[in-house]
Amino acid sequence: MTTMNTELNRRAMAMLRAVGAGRAELTCSCEPDLRVDGLPCCDQATAHQLARAGLIRPARVVAVGQWTRAELTAAGLRALGGGLAAA
């Protein structure tokens, strides 16, 4: 697992909060896409970075291209300061 080398911007933090609140889904992919509240995320590049950095992950294994609930990793929860605020 890697971590992002730069400080997370407000959009990335909002995405983490949405995942933590159970409002997000990811595709099963090497570059997973993110949906929040059923809508495609406007910044898929940041979604990919969060996944590559090990901050978010699919909640369960599904077929490639299928959607599943997204969840925070322990590192993602730490990036939020250990708690969840309203997204």
VMD Tcl script that draws the C-alpha trace (Angstrom):
set ca {
  {0.00 0.00 0.00}
  {1.20 3.48 -0.83}
  {0.11 6.87 0.40}
  {-0.40 10.11 -1.46}
  {2.74 12.24 -1.28}
  {0.87 15.53 -1.32}
  {-1.70 16.97 1.01}
  {-5.26 16.03 0.10}
  {-7.27 18.88 -1.37}
  {-10.86 19.70 -0.43}
  {-12.32 17.65 -3.26}
  {-10.34 14.56 -2.26}
  {-11.40 15.02 1.36}
  {-15.06 15.37 0.30}
  {-14.73 12.17 -1.70}
  {-13.29 10.38 1.33}
  {-16.15 11.66 3.51}
  {-18.71 10.43 0.96}
  {-17.08 7.00 0.94}
  {-17.00 6.95 4.74}
  {-20.69 7.89 4.87}
  {-21.58 4.91 2.67}
  {-22.65 7.10 -0.25}
  {-20.10 5.90 -2.82}
  {-19.52 2.97 -5.14}
  {-16.45 1.84 -7.09}
  {-15.99 -0.28 -10.16}
  {-13.80 -3.32 -9.84}
  {-10.85 -2.28 -11.97}
  {-7.16 -1.41 -11.82}
  {-8.35 2.23 -12.22}
  {-11.70 2.16 -10.40}
  {-14.34 4.74 -11.23}
  {-16.32 6.35 -8.43}
  {-20.02 7.21 -8.11}
  {-21.45 9.28 -5.26}
  {-25.18 9.14 -4.60}
  {-25.54 7.18 -7.84}
  {-23.92 9.88 -9.98}
  {-20.51 9.65 -11.67}
  {-17.85 11.56 -9.77}
  {-16.69 14.69 -11.60}
  {-13.01 13.98 -10.86}
  {-12.17 10.40 -11.76}
  {-8.43 11.19 -11.73}
  {-8.65 11.96 -8.00}
  {-10.74 8.83 -7.45}
  {-7.99 6.81 -9.13}
  {-5.35 8.50 -6.95}
  {-7.29 7.74 -3.76}
  {-7.56 4.08 -4.77}
  {-3.88 3.82 -5.80}
  {-2.86 5.47 -2.53}
  {-4.76 2.80 -0.62}
  {-7.25 5.23 0.93}
  {-10.41 3.69 -0.60}
  {-11.23 0.23 -1.90}
  {-14.17 -1.88 -3.06}
  {-16.09 -3.35 -0.12}
  {-16.26 -6.74 -1.83}
  {-14.82 -8.53 -4.83}
  {-17.03 -8.38 -7.93}
  {-16.44 -9.03 -11.62}
  {-14.29 -6.55 -13.52}
  {-16.36 -3.53 -14.50}
  {-19.10 -4.20 -11.95}
  {-20.03 -1.68 -9.24}
  {-19.80 -2.33 -5.51}
  {-19.94 -0.21 -2.39}
  {-16.73 1.70 -1.69}
  {-15.14 1.74 1.74}
  {-12.35 3.56 3.49}
  {-9.19 1.74 4.40}
  {-7.50 2.33 7.74}
  {-5.24 4.83 5.95}
  {-8.29 6.59 4.50}
  {-9.82 6.93 7.94}
  {-6.53 8.34 9.25}
  {-6.47 10.83 6.35}
  {-9.83 12.11 7.62}
  {-8.30 12.62 11.04}
  {-9.76 9.40 12.41}
  {-13.36 10.55 12.19}
  {-16.10 11.31 9.73}
  {-17.66 14.70 9.23}
  {-20.70 15.39 7.06}
  {-19.85 15.12 3.36}
}
mol new
graphics top color blue
foreach p $ca { graphics top sphere $p radius 0.5 }
foreach p [lrange $ca 0 end-1] q [lrange $ca 1 end] { graphics top cylinder $p $q radius 0.2 }
display resetview
